[in-house]
């Protein structure tokens, strides 16, 4: 599967986004990440596996604990992809704005000609 597909799939779920927000502050154990959610341990594990498969987190064993850290590189590639389309839409809106301004200016000219 395409890495961007994995990233956007991982980001599509609010629980996974909340986990990433938490990890943006500092690393955390799986237990710490699970605390705010009213869901089973297997459900949290499934979310973490999806994030890990997308490369958004790194999970390392530390004795009995599993520590998770945020990995920023995949997020950067997603942002770059979005920025490309942001530029496209900005250019499209600028063109639309130009067309609308011409229409408004034309109506103003027609109105002033009728008043004369």
KOLGU-4560 file (N, C-alpha, C; in nm, 3 decimals, padded with zeros to 5 digits):
<recs>
<n_xx: 00.085 n_yy: -00.119 n_zz: 00.000 ca_xx: 00.000 ca_yy: 00.000 ca_zz: 00.000 c_xx: 00.089 c_yy: 00.125 c_zz: 00.000 mol: A seq: 1 type: UNK>
<n_xx: 00.043 n_yy: 00.227 n_zz: -00.069 ca_xx: 00.114 ca_yy: 00.354 ca_zz: -00.079 c_xx: 00.131 c_yy: 00.415 c_zz: 00.060 mol: A seq: 2 type: UNK>
<n_xx: 00.252 n_yy: 00.463 n_zz: 00.093 ca_xx: 00.273 ca_yy: 00.522 ca_zz: 00.225 c_xx: 00.176 c_yy: 00.635 c_zz: 00.259 mol: A seq: 3 type: UNK>
<n_xx: 00.144 n_yy: 00.721 n_zz: 00.161 ca_xx: 00.049 ca_yy: 00.829 ca_zz: 00.188 c_xx: -00.089 c_yy: 00.774 c_zz: 00.220 mol: A seq: 4 type: UNK>
<n_xx: -00.128 n_yy: 00.666 n_zz: 00.153 ca_xx: -00.258 ca_yy: 00.604 ca_zz: 00.185 c_xx: -00.260 c_yy: 00.559 c_zz: 00.330 mol: A seq: 5 type: UNK>
<n_xx: -00.151 n_yy: 00.497 n_zz: 00.375 ca_xx: -00.142 ca_yy: 00.452 ca_zz: 00.515 c_xx: -00.150 c_yy: 00.571 c_zz: 00.611 mol: A seq: 6 type: UNK>
<n_xx: -00.081 n_yy: 00.678 n_zz: 00.576 ca_xx: -00.080 ca_yy: 00.796 ca_zz: 00.663 c_xx: -00.220 c_yy: 00.857 c_zz: 00.673 mol: A seq: 7 type: UNK>
<n_xx: -00.284 n_yy: 00.879 n_zz: 00.558 ca_xx: -00.416 ca_yy: 00.941 ca_zz: 00.561 c_xx: -00.520 c_yy: 00.848 c_zz: 00.624 mol: A seq: 8 type: UNK>
<n_xx: -00.506 n_yy: 00.718 n_zz: 00.604 ca_xx: -00.596 ca_yy: 00.624 ca_zz: 00.671 c_xx: -00.578 c_yy: 00.635 c_zz: 00.822 mol: A seq: 9 type: UNK>
<n_xx: -00.453 n_yy: 00.639 n_zz: 00.866 ca_xx: -00.425 ca_yy: 00.650 ca_zz: 01.010 c_xx: -00.482 c_yy: 00.780 c_zz: 01.066 mol: A seq: 10 type: UNK>
<n_xx: -00.471 n_yy: 00.888 n_zz: 00.991 ca_xx: -00.519 ca_yy: 01.018 ca_zz: 01.037 c_xx: -00.671 c_yy: 01.032 c_zz: 01.029 mol: A seq: 11 type: UNK>
<n_xx: -00.737 n_yy: 00.939 n_zz: 00.963 ca_xx: -00.881 ca_yy: 00.951 ca_zz: 00.943 c_xx: -00.963 c_yy: 00.922 c_zz: 01.070 mol: A seq: 12 type: UNK>
<n_xx: -00.900 n_yy: 00.867 n_zz: 01.171 ca_xx: -00.972 ca_yy: 00.830 ca_zz: 01.292 c_xx: -00.942 c_yy: 00.928 c_zz: 01.406 mol: A seq: 13 type: UNK>
<n_xx: -01.046 n_yy: 00.979 n_zz: 01.474 ca_xx: -01.022 ca_yy: 01.077 ca_zz: 01.581 c_xx: -00.943 c_yy: 01.021 c_zz: 01.698 mol: A seq: 14 type: UNK>
<n_xx: -00.957 n_yy: 00.894 n_zz: 01.728 ca_xx: -00.879 ca_yy: 00.834 ca_zz: 01.838 c_xx: -00.731 c_yy: 00.836 c_zz: 01.803 mol: A seq: 15 type: UNK>
<n_xx: -00.699 n_yy: 00.801 n_zz: 01.681 ca_xx: -00.558 ca_yy: 00.799 ca_zz: 01.640 c_xx: -00.501 c_yy: 00.941 c_zz: 01.635 mol: A seq: 16 type: UNK>
<n_xx: -00.583 n_yy: 01.037 n_zz: 01.592 ca_xx: -00.536 ca_yy: 01.176 ca_zz: 01.593 c_xx: -00.511 c_yy: 01.223 c_zz: 01.736 mol: A seq: 17 type: UNK>
<n_xx: -00.597 n_yy: 01.184 n_zz: 01.827 ca_xx: -00.578 ca_yy: 01.220 ca_zz: 01.969 c_xx: -00.450 c_yy: 01.158 c_zz: 02.024 mol: A seq: 18 type: UNK>
<n_xx: -00.422 n_yy: 01.036 n_zz: 01.986 ca_xx: -00.298 ca_yy: 00.970 ca_zz: 02.029 c_xx: -00.177 c_yy: 01.047 c_zz: 01.976 mol: A seq: 19 type: UNK>
<n_xx: -00.183 n_yy: 01.090 n_zz: 01.851 ca_xx: -00.071 ca_yy: 01.166 ca_zz: 01.794 c_xx: -00.054 c_yy: 01.300 c_zz: 01.864 mol: A seq: 20 type: UNK>
<n_xx: -00.165 n_yy: 01.364 n_zz: 01.898 ca_xx: -00.156 ca_yy: 01.492 ca_zz: 01.971 c_xx: -00.087 c_yy: 01.469 c_zz: 02.105 mol: A seq: 21 type: UNK>
<n_xx: -00.126 n_yy: 01.363 n_zz: 02.173 ca_xx: -00.063 ca_yy: 01.330 ca_zz: 02.303 c_xx: 00.086 c_yy: 01.305 c_zz: 02.285 mol: A seq: 22 type: UNK>
<n_xx: 00.123 n_yy: 01.230 n_zz: 02.181 ca_xx: 00.264 ca_yy: 01.198 ca_zz: 02.159 c_xx: 00.344 c_yy: 01.320 c_zz: 02.111 mol: A seq: 23 type: UNK>
<n_xx: 00.277 n_yy: 01.422 n_zz: 02.060 ca_xx: 00.348 ca_yy: 01.542 ca_zz: 02.018 c_xx: 00.405 c_yy: 01.617 c_zz: 02.138 mol: A seq: 24 type: UNK>
<n_xx: 00.350 n_yy: 01.588 n_zz: 02.257 ca_xx: 00.397 ca_yy: 01.654 ca_zz: 02.380 c_xx: 00.516 c_yy: 01.580 c_zz: 02.439 mol: A seq: 25 type: UNK>
<n_xx: 00.512 n_yy: 01.446 n_zz: 02.436 ca_xx: 00.622 ca_yy: 01.365 ca_zz: 02.485 c_xx: 00.593 c_yy: 01.219 c_zz: 02.458 mol: A seq: 26 type: UNK>
<n_xx: 00.695 n_yy: 01.137 n_zz: 02.468 ca_xx: 00.672 ca_yy: 00.993 ca_zz: 02.451 c_xx: 00.580 c_yy: 00.943 c_zz: 02.562 mol: A seq: 27 type: UNK>
<n_xx: 00.518 n_yy: 00.829 n_zz: 02.538 ca_xx: 00.425 ca_yy: 00.773 ca_zz: 02.638 c_xx: 00.422 c_yy: 00.622 c_zz: 02.625 mol: A seq: 28 type: UNK>
<n_xx: 00.385 n_yy: 00.558 n_zz: 02.733 ca_xx: 00.367 ca_yy: 00.413 ca_zz: 02.729 c_xx: 00.230 c_yy: 00.383 c_zz: 02.668 mol: A seq: 29 type: UNK>
<n_xx: 00.211 n_yy: 00.260 n_zz: 02.627 ca_xx: 00.082 ca_yy: 00.219 ca_zz: 02.573 c_xx: -00.027 c_yy: 00.242 c_zz: 02.677 mol: A seq: 30 type: UNK>
<n_xx: 00.000 n_yy: 00.211 n_zz: 02.802 ca_xx: -00.097 ca_yy: 00.233 ca_zz: 02.909 c_xx: -00.134 c_yy: 00.378 c_zz: 02.925 mol: A seq: 31 type: UNK>
<n_xx: -00.035 n_yy: 00.466 n_zz: 02.919 ca_xx: -00.062 ca_yy: 00.610 ca_zz: 02.930 c_xx: -00.147 c_yy: 00.659 c_zz: 02.813 mol: A seq: 32 type: UNK>
<n_xx: -00.120 n_yy: 00.605 n_zz: 02.695 ca_xx: -00.198 ca_yy: 00.646 ca_zz: 02.577 c_xx: -00.342 c_yy: 00.596 c_zz: 02.585 mol: A seq: 33 type: UNK>
<n_xx: -00.361 n_yy: 00.481 n_zz: 02.650 ca_xx: -00.494 ca_yy: 00.422 ca_zz: 02.659 c_xx: -00.582 c_yy: 00.490 c_zz: 02.763 mol: A seq: 34 type: UNK>
<n_xx: -00.520 n_yy: 00.554 n_zz: 02.865 ca_xx: -00.594 ca_yy: 00.610 ca_zz: 02.979 c_xx: -00.716 c_yy: 00.694 c_zz: 02.942 mol: A seq: 35 type: UNK>
<n_xx: -00.704 n_yy: 00.792 n_zz: 02.853 ca_xx: -00.820 ca_yy: 00.880 ca_zz: 02.831 c_xx: -00.934 c_yy: 00.817 c_zz: 02.750 mol: A seq: 36 type: UNK>
<n_xx: -00.915 n_yy: 00.697 n_zz: 02.699 ca_xx: -01.014 ca_yy: 00.637 ca_zz: 02.611 c_xx: -01.093 c_yy: 00.528 c_zz: 02.681 mol: A seq: 37 type: UNK>
<n_xx: -01.221 n_yy: 00.525 n_zz: 02.654 ca_xx: -01.309 ca_yy: 00.422 ca_zz: 02.709 c_xx: -01.318 c_yy: 00.309 c_zz: 02.606 mol: A seq: 38 type: UNK>
<n_xx: -01.207 n_yy: 00.236 n_zz: 02.592 ca_xx: -01.206 ca_yy: 00.124 ca_zz: 02.499 c_xx: -01.112 c_yy: 00.016 c_zz: 02.551 mol: A seq: 39 type: UNK>
<n_xx: -01.125 n_yy: -00.100 n_zz: 02.496 ca_xx: -01.047 ca_yy: -00.215 ca_zz: 02.542 c_xx: -00.901 c_yy: -00.202 c_zz: 02.502 mol: A seq: 40 type: UNK>
<n_xx: -00.817 n_yy: -00.275 n_zz: 02.573 ca_xx: -00.674 ca_yy: -00.277 ca_zz: 02.541 c_xx: -00.651 c_yy: -00.325 c_zz: 02.397 mol: A seq: 41 type: UNK>
<n_xx: -00.722 n_yy: -00.431 n_zz: 02.351 ca_xx: -00.703 ca_yy: -00.472 ca_zz: 02.211 c_xx: -00.740 c_yy: -00.364 c_zz: 02.110 mol: A seq: 42 type: UNK>
<n_xx: -00.841 n_yy: -00.283 n_zz: 02.142 ca_xx: -00.880 ca_yy: -00.175 ca_zz: 02.052 c_xx: -00.770 c_yy: -00.070 c_zz: 02.043 mol: A seq: 43 type: UNK>
<n_xx: -00.713 n_yy: -00.033 n_zz: 02.156 ca_xx: -00.601 ca_yy: 00.063 ca_zz: 02.157 c_xx: -00.482 c_yy: 00.005 c_zz: 02.081 mol: A seq: 44 type: UNK>
<n_xx: -00.455 n_yy: -00.121 n_zz: 02.104 ca_xx: -00.344 ca_yy: -00.187 ca_zz: 02.035 c_xx: -00.364 c_yy: -00.182 c_zz: 01.884 mol: A seq: 45 type: UNK>
<n_xx: -00.488 n_yy: -00.203 n_zz: 01.841 ca_xx: -00.517 ca_yy: -00.197 ca_zz: 01.697 c_xx: -00.488 c_yy: -00.057 c_zz: 01.642 mol: A seq: 46 type: UNK>
<n_xx: -00.530 n_yy: 00.046 n_zz: 01.714 ca_xx: -00.502 ca_yy: 00.183 ca_zz: 01.671 c_xx: -00.352 c_yy: 00.209 c_zz: 01.665 mol: A seq: 47 type: UNK>
<n_xx: -00.279 n_yy: 00.162 n_zz: 01.764 ca_xx: -00.134 ca_yy: 00.182 ca_zz: 01.765 c_xx: -00.067 c_yy: 00.109 c_zz: 01.650 mol: A seq: 48 type: UNK>
<n_xx: -00.115 n_yy: -00.009 n_zz: 01.616 ca_xx: -00.058 ca_yy: -00.083 ca_zz: 01.502 c_xx: -00.079 c_yy: -00.009 c_zz: 01.372 mol: A seq: 49 type: UNK>
<n_xx: -00.196 n_yy: 00.053 n_zz: 01.356 ca_xx: -00.223 ca_yy: 00.130 ca_zz: 01.235 c_xx: -00.129 c_yy: 00.250 c_zz: 01.227 mol: A seq: 50 type: UNK>
<n_xx: -00.111 n_yy: 00.319 n_zz: 01.340 ca_xx: -00.019 ca_yy: 00.433 ca_zz: 01.345 c_xx: 00.125 c_yy: 00.388 c_zz: 01.318 mol: A seq: 51 type: UNK>
<n_xx: 00.161 n_yy: 00.274 n_zz: 01.372 ca_xx: 00.297 ca_yy: 00.221 ca_zz: 01.353 c_xx: 00.317 c_yy: 00.180 c_zz: 01.207 mol: A seq: 52 type: UNK>
<n_xx: 00.218 n_yy: 00.114 n_zz: 01.147 ca_xx: 00.228 ca_yy: 00.072 ca_zz: 01.007 c_xx: 00.244 c_yy: 00.194 c_zz: 00.915 mol: A seq: 53 type: UNK>
<n_xx: 00.181 n_yy: 00.305 n_zz: 00.950 ca_xx: 00.192 ca_yy: 00.428 ca_zz: 00.872 c_xx: 00.324 c_yy: 00.500 c_zz: 00.897 mol: A seq: 54 type: UNK>
<n_xx: 00.400 n_yy: 00.452 n_zz: 00.995 ca_xx: 00.527 ca_yy: 00.515 ca_zz: 01.028 c_xx: 00.513 c_yy: 00.637 c_zz: 01.115 mol: A seq: 55 type: UNK>
<n_xx: 00.392 n_yy: 00.662 n_zz: 01.167 ca_xx: 00.368 ca_yy: 00.782 ca_zz: 01.246 c_xx: 00.416 c_yy: 00.769 c_zz: 01.390 mol: A seq: 56 type: UNK>
<n_xx: 00.428 n_yy: 00.646 n_zz: 01.439 ca_xx: 00.482 ca_yy: 00.625 ca_zz: 01.573 c_xx: 00.586 c_yy: 00.514 c_zz: 01.568 mol: A seq: 57 type: UNK>
<n_xx: 00.673 n_yy: 00.517 n_zz: 01.665 ca_xx: 00.771 ca_yy: 00.411 ca_zz: 01.686 c_xx: 00.742 c_yy: 00.353 c_zz: 01.823 mol: A seq: 58 type: UNK>
<n_xx: 00.726 n_yy: 00.221 n_zz: 01.828 ca_xx: 00.697 ca_yy: 00.154 ca_zz: 01.954 c_xx: 00.820 c_yy: 00.071 c_zz: 01.990 mol: A seq: 59 type: UNK>
<n_xx: 00.873 n_yy: 00.095 n_zz: 02.111 ca_xx: 00.992 ca_yy: 00.024 ca_zz: 02.157 c_xx: 00.964 c_yy: -00.039 c_zz: 02.293 mol: A seq: 60 type: UNK>
<n_xx: 01.019 n_yy: -00.157 n_zz: 02.312 ca_xx: 01.002 ca_yy: -00.226 ca_zz: 02.439 c_xx: 01.105 c_yy: -00.172 c_zz: 02.538 mol: A seq: 61 type: UNK>
<n_xx: 01.058 n_yy: -00.140 n_zz: 02.658 ca_xx: 01.144 ca_yy: -00.090 ca_zz: 02.766 c_xx: 01.110 c_yy: -00.174 c_zz: 02.889 mol: A seq: 62 type: UNK>
<n_xx: 01.175 n_yy: -00.289 n_zz: 02.901 ca_xx: 01.142 ca_yy: -00.381 ca_zz: 03.009 c_xx: 01.002 c_yy: -00.435 c_zz: 02.987 mol: A seq: 63 type: UNK>
<n_xx: 00.914 n_yy: -00.416 n_zz: 03.085 ca_xx: 00.775 ca_yy: -00.460 ca_zz: 03.073 c_xx: 00.689 c_yy: -00.362 c_zz: 02.992 mol: A seq: 64 type: UNK>
<n_xx: 00.738 n_yy: -00.240 n_zz: 02.977 ca_xx: 00.661 ca_yy: -00.134 ca_zz: 02.912 c_xx: 00.691 c_yy: -00.125 c_zz: 02.763 mol: A seq: 65 type: UNK>
<n_xx: 00.594 n_yy: -00.074 n_zz: 02.690 ca_xx: 00.614 ca_yy: -00.041 ca_zz: 02.548 c_xx: 00.597 c_yy: 00.110 c_zz: 02.536 mol: A seq: 66 type: UNK>
<n_xx: 00.706 n_yy: 00.175 n_zz: 02.499 ca_xx: 00.705 ca_yy: 00.321 ca_zz: 02.485 c_xx: 00.681 c_yy: 00.358 c_zz: 02.339 mol: A seq: 67 type: UNK>
<n_xx: 00.601 n_yy: 00.461 n_zz: 02.321 ca_xx: 00.569 ca_yy: 00.509 ca_zz: 02.186 c_xx: 00.622 c_yy: 00.652 c_zz: 02.171 mol: A seq: 68 type: UNK>
<n_xx: 00.676 n_yy: 00.679 n_zz: 02.053 ca_xx: 00.722 ca_yy: 00.814 ca_zz: 02.021 c_xx: 00.667 c_yy: 00.853 c_zz: 01.884 mol: A seq: 69 type: UNK>
<n_xx: 00.642 n_yy: 00.981 n_zz: 01.868 ca_xx: 00.592 ca_yy: 01.035 ca_zz: 01.742 c_xx: 00.706 c_yy: 01.041 c_zz: 01.641 mol: A seq: 70 type: UNK>
<n_xx: 00.678 n_yy: 01.004 n_zz: 01.518 ca_xx: 00.773 ca_yy: 01.013 ca_zz: 01.408 c_xx: 00.724 c_yy: 01.122 c_zz: 01.313 mol: A seq: 71 type: UNK>
<n_xx: 00.802 n_yy: 01.225 n_zz: 01.296 ca_xx: 00.754 ca_yy: 01.343 ca_zz: 01.223 c_xx: 00.769 c_yy: 01.333 c_zz: 01.071 mol: A seq: 72 type: UNK>
<n_xx: 00.861 n_yy: 01.255 n_zz: 01.022 ca_xx: 00.886 ca_yy: 01.250 ca_zz: 00.877 c_xx: 00.762 c_yy: 01.214 c_zz: 00.796 mol: A seq: 73 type: UNK>
<n_xx: 00.685 n_yy: 01.112 n_zz: 00.835 ca_xx: 00.566 ca_yy: 01.081 ca_zz: 00.756 c_xx: 00.463 c_yy: 01.195 c_zz: 00.756 mol: A seq: 74 type: UNK>
<n_xx: 00.452 n_yy: 01.265 n_zz: 00.866 ca_xx: 00.360 ca_yy: 01.379 ca_zz: 00.870 c_xx: 00.406 c_yy: 01.488 c_zz: 00.773 mol: A seq: 75 type: UNK>
<n_xx: 00.536 n_yy: 01.505 n_zz: 00.763 ca_xx: 00.591 ca_yy: 01.606 ca_zz: 00.673 c_xx: 00.555 c_yy: 01.573 c_zz: 00.528 mol: A seq: 76 type: UNK>
<n_xx: 00.564 n_yy: 01.445 n_zz: 00.491 ca_xx: 00.530 ca_yy: 01.409 ca_zz: 00.353 c_xx: 00.381 c_yy: 01.430 c_zz: 00.326 mol: A seq: 77 type: UNK>
<n_xx: 00.296 n_yy: 01.408 n_zz: 00.425 ca_xx: 00.153 ca_yy: 01.432 ca_zz: 00.408 c_xx: 00.126 c_yy: 01.582 c_zz: 00.394 mol: A seq: 78 type: UNK>
<n_xx: 00.194 n_yy: 01.663 n_zz: 00.474 ca_xx: 00.178 ca_yy: 01.809 ca_zz: 00.466 c_xx: 00.223 c_yy: 01.860 c_zz: 00.329 mol: A seq: 79 type: UNK>
<n_xx: 00.335 n_yy: 01.808 n_zz: 00.279 ca_xx: 00.383 ca_yy: 01.850 ca_zz: 00.147 c_xx: 00.282 c_yy: 01.816 c_zz: 00.038 mol: A seq: 80 type: UNK>
<n_xx: 00.221 n_yy: 01.699 n_zz: 00.048 ca_xx: 00.119 ca_yy: 01.659 ca_zz: -00.050 c_xx: 00.000 c_yy: 01.754 c_zz: -00.043 mol: A seq: 81 type: UNK>
<n_xx: -00.044 n_yy: 01.787 n_zz: 00.078 ca_xx: -00.156 ca_yy: 01.878 ca_zz: 00.096 c_xx: -00.123 c_yy: 02.019 c_zz: 00.047 mol: A seq: 82 type: UNK>
<n_xx: 00.000 n_yy: 02.062 n_zz: 00.069 ca_xx: 00.041 ca_yy: 02.196 ca_zz: 00.026 c_xx: 00.033 c_yy: 02.209 c_zz: -00.125 mol: A seq: 83 type: UNK>
<n_xx: 00.066 n_yy: 02.102 n_zz: -00.198 ca_xx: 00.057 ca_yy: 02.104 ca_zz: -00.344 c_xx: -00.087 c_yy: 02.137 c_zz: -00.385 mol: A seq: 84 type: UNK>
<n_xx: -00.184 n_yy: 02.071 n_zz: -00.322 ca_xx: -00.323 ca_yy: 02.096 ca_zz: -00.356 c_xx: -00.373 c_yy: 02.229 c_zz: -00.300 mol: A seq: 85 type: UNK>
<n_xx: -00.315 n_yy: 02.275 n_zz: -00.195 ca_xx: -00.349 ca_yy: 02.406 ca_zz: -00.141 c_xx: -00.313 c_yy: 02.514 c_zz: -00.243 mol: A seq: 86 type: UNK>
<n_xx: -00.196 n_yy: 02.501 n_zz: -00.304 ca_xx: -00.155 ca_yy: 02.597 ca_zz: -00.407 c_xx: -00.251 c_yy: 02.593 c_zz: -00.526 mol: A seq: 87 type: UNK>
<n_xx: -00.290 n_yy: 02.473 n_zz: -00.566 ca_xx: -00.386 ca_yy: 02.458 ca_zz: -00.676 c_xx: -00.515 c_yy: 02.533 c_zz: -00.645 mol: A seq: 88 type: UNK>
<n_xx: -00.569 n_yy: 02.512 n_zz: -00.524 ca_xx: -00.695 ca_yy: 02.577 ca_zz: -00.489 c_xx: -00.680 c_yy: 02.727 c_zz: -00.476 mol: A seq: 89 type: UNK>
<n_xx: -00.568 n_yy: 02.772 n_zz: -00.422 ca_xx: -00.546 ca_yy: 02.917 ca_zz: -00.410 c_xx: -00.543 c_yy: 02.981 c_zz: -00.548 mol: A seq: 90 type: UNK>
<n_xx: -00.474 n_yy: 02.917 n_zz: -00.643 ca_xx: -00.469 ca_yy: 02.970 ca_zz: -00.780 c_xx: -00.607 c_yy: 02.969 c_zz: -00.842 mol: A seq: 91 type: UNK>
<n_xx: -00.683 n_yy: 02.862 n_zz: -00.820 ca_xx: -00.819 ca_yy: 02.854 ca_zz: -00.875 c_xx: -00.908 c_yy: 02.963 c_zz: -00.816 mol: A seq: 92 type: UNK>
<n_xx: -00.898 n_yy: 02.986 n_zz: -00.687 ca_xx: -00.979 ca_yy: 03.091 ca_zz: -00.624 c_xx: -00.936 c_yy: 03.230 c_zz: -00.671 mol: A seq: 93 type: UNK>
<n_xx: -00.806 n_yy: 03.249 n_zz: -00.693 ca_xx: -00.759 ca_yy: 03.377 ca_zz: -00.746 c_xx: -00.818 c_yy: 03.402 c_zz: -00.884 mol: A seq: 94 type: UNK>
<n_xx: -00.821 n_yy: 03.297 n_zz: -00.969 ca_xx: -00.879 ca_yy: 03.311 ca_zz: -01.103 c_xx: -01.028 c_yy: 03.341 c_zz: -01.093 mol: A seq: 95 type: UNK>
<n_xx: -01.098 n_yy: 03.271 n_zz: -01.006 ca_xx: -01.241 ca_yy: 03.294 ca_zz: -00.987 c_xx: -01.265 c_yy: 03.437 c_zz: -00.938 mol: A seq: 96 type: UNK>
<n_xx: -01.181 n_yy: 03.483 n_zz: -00.846 ca_xx: -01.193 ca_yy: 03.619 ca_zz: -00.794 c_xx: -01.178 c_yy: 03.720 c_zz: -00.908 mol: A seq: 97 type: UNK>
<n_xx: -01.084 n_yy: 03.695 n_zz: -00.998 ca_xx: -01.065 ca_yy: 03.784 ca_zz: -01.112 c_xx: -01.187 c_yy: 03.788 c_zz: -01.203 mol: A seq: 98 type: UNK>
<n_xx: -01.246 n_yy: 03.673 n_zz: -01.230 ca_xx: -01.366 ca_yy: 03.665 ca_zz: -01.313 c_xx: -01.481 c_yy: 03.739 c_zz: -01.246 mol: A seq: 99 type: UNK>
<n_xx: -01.500 n_yy: 03.715 n_zz: -01.117 ca_xx: -01.609 ca_yy: 03.782 ca_zz: -01.045 c_xx: -01.590 c_yy: 03.934 c_zz: -01.042 mol: A seq: 100 type: UNK>
<n_xx: -01.467 n_yy: 03.978 n_zz: -01.025 ca_xx: -01.441 ca_yy: 04.123 ca_zz: -01.026 c_xx: -01.475 c_yy: 04.183 c_zz: -01.161 mol: A seq: 101 type: UNK>
<n_xx: -01.445 n_yy: 04.112 n_zz: -01.270 ca_xx: -01.479 ca_yy: 04.162 ca_zz: -01.405 c_xx: -01.631 c_yy: 04.168 c_zz: -01.422 mol: A seq: 102 type: UNK>
<n_xx: -01.700 n_yy: 04.067 n_zz: -01.373 ca_xx: -01.847 ca_yy: 04.066 ca_zz: -01.383 c_xx: -01.906 c_yy: 04.183 c_zz: -01.305 mol: A seq: 103 type: UNK>
<n_xx: -01.859 n_yy: 04.203 n_zz: -01.183 ca_xx: -01.908 ca_yy: 04.314 ca_zz: -01.099 c_xx: -01.876 c_yy: 04.447 c_zz: -01.164 mol: A seq: 104 type: UNK>
<n_xx: -01.755 n_yy: 04.461 n_zz: -01.218 ca_xx: -01.715 ca_yy: 04.586 ca_zz: -01.283 c_xx: -01.801 c_yy: 04.610 c_zz: -01.407 mol: A seq: 105 type: UNK>
<n_xx: -01.831 n_yy: 04.503 n_zz: -01.481 ca_xx: -01.916 ca_yy: 04.515 ca_zz: -01.600 c_xx: -02.056 c_yy: 04.558 c_zz: -01.564 mol: A seq: 106 type: UNK>
<n_xx: -02.111 n_yy: 04.505 n_zz: -01.456 ca_xx: -02.246 ca_yy: 04.543 ca_zz: -01.412 c_xx: -02.247 c_yy: 04.688 c_zz: -01.367 mol: A seq: 107 type: UNK>
<n_xx: -02.140 n_yy: 04.730 n_zz: -01.300 ca_xx: -02.133 ca_yy: 04.870 ca_zz: -01.255 c_xx: -02.126 c_yy: 04.963 c_zz: -01.375 mol: A seq: 108 type: UNK>
<n_xx: -02.052 n_yy: 04.925 n_zz: -01.478 ca_xx: -02.040 ca_yy: 05.006 ca_zz: -01.599 c_xx: -02.175 c_yy: 05.014 c_zz: -01.669 mol: A seq: 109 type: UNK>
<n_xx: -02.242 n_yy: 04.899 n_zz: -01.682 ca_xx: -02.375 ca_yy: 04.896 ca_zz: -01.747 c_xx: -02.475 c_yy: 04.981 c_zz: -01.671 mol: A seq: 110 type: UNK>
<n_xx: -02.471 n_yy: 04.976 n_zz: -01.538 ca_xx: -02.563 ca_yy: 05.053 ca_zz: -01.456 c_xx: -02.540 c_yy: 05.203 c_zz: -01.474 mol: A seq: 111 type: UNK>
<n_xx: -02.413 n_yy: 05.244 n_zz: -01.477 ca_xx: -02.383 ca_yy: 05.388 ca_zz: -01.492 c_xx: -02.420 c_yy: 05.436 c_zz: -01.632 mol: A seq: 112 type: UNK>
<n_xx: -02.409 n_yy: 05.349 n_zz: -01.732 ca_xx: -02.448 ca_yy: 05.387 ca_zz: -01.870 c_xx: -02.599 c_yy: 05.407 c_zz: -01.879 mol: A seq: 113 type: UNK>
<n_xx: -02.676 n_yy: 05.325 n_zz: -01.807 ca_xx: -02.822 ca_yy: 05.335 ca_zz: -01.809 c_xx: -02.868 c_yy: 05.461 c_zz: -01.739 mol: A seq: 114 type: UNK>
<n_xx: -02.792 n_yy: 05.505 n_zz: -01.638 ca_xx: -02.830 ca_yy: 05.624 ca_zz: -01.562 c_xx: -02.803 c_yy: 05.750 c_zz: -01.642 mol: A seq: 115 type: UNK>
<n_xx: -02.712 n_yy: 05.742 n_zz: -01.738 ca_xx: -02.678 ca_yy: 05.861 ca_zz: -01.817 c_xx: -02.780 c_yy: 05.890 c_zz: -01.919 mol: A seq: 116 type: UNK>
</recs>
